[in-house]
Amino acid sequence: MFHFLRAARHAFLAVAFLLSGVVALPAFAAEQATILSGKVVVSLQHGANLPFAGIVDAILVAPGDAVAKDAPLLRYHLPDDVRRALQRELTSGSNMEGLQRQLLDMRQALANSQKERAKAKELLASGLGSKQSLARVDETIALQQQQIALHTTTMEKTRKLFGIRLKELEGYFGVPLKEGDSVPTKLVLKSPMQGHGLTTSPDLRADPVTLGAPIWIGNLDPLLIQVSVYETDVSRMKFRSTSILSIPSFRHNKFPSQVYR
């Protein structure tokens, strides 16, 4: 059977980074105290994800450190192959040149068709042409106009998508960017939420660090300890009854807590 104990707020701040604890339930005599082992239950946690593989320059947070939302967690730079790929993306931009050339060709074809229509209309007026020939030219013109409209829509969507991508890259690099800019050499990984550092990956010193969440941030207010309780001890546990929390990895310091659930 599982029960939760909640440490007092001042105790939570001191032990936020610890992952295990020992709880002593109240008893009539100290020697009758029940000792239970448990673990911290994090109510909310988020991983800080690396958007690119990177080489870590400095780790700015440790387990237990309080962090604000968007606070820097680590500084890193890009491997050469990743930097070159991003540079090609920024240099080529939305690739509007090719789309604009296609649009010019479409407009030139439309202009030629409109000239053909004028000639077909003159021939029809002189009795040398036919309505069918003029109708075929009109159909061609209508089709070309539709193609130009669709192509213009595609160009606008492409431009917007590249603008969204630029905003995304600006969020990663922390500086304004525009098409043709050089890729910044340094990046900062920011905290996704306010809380405390929970864990840092042992692979942070790898070369390079791969994609993923090398640092996890969690909400430890309140600090909840989940413990297994023997059936013989269940009757001694009451909602909001006090207990003593001892953290072995924190020099066995003791903190007041309450039975929460």
Buried (B, 14 or more C-beta within 10 A) or exposed (E): EEBBBBBBEEBBBBBBBBEEBBBBBBEEEEEEBBEBEBBBEBEEBBBBEBEBBBBBEEBBBEBBBBBEEEBBBBBBBBBEEBBEEBBEBBEBBBEBEEBEEBBEEBEEBBEEBEEBBEEBBEBBEEEEBEEEBBEBBBEBBEEBEEBBEEBEEEBEEBEEEBEEBBEEBBEBBEEEBEBEBEBBEEBBBBBBBBBBBBBBBEEEEEEBBEEEBBBBBBBBBBBBBBBEBEEEBEEBBEEEEEBBBBBEEBEEEBBEBBBBE
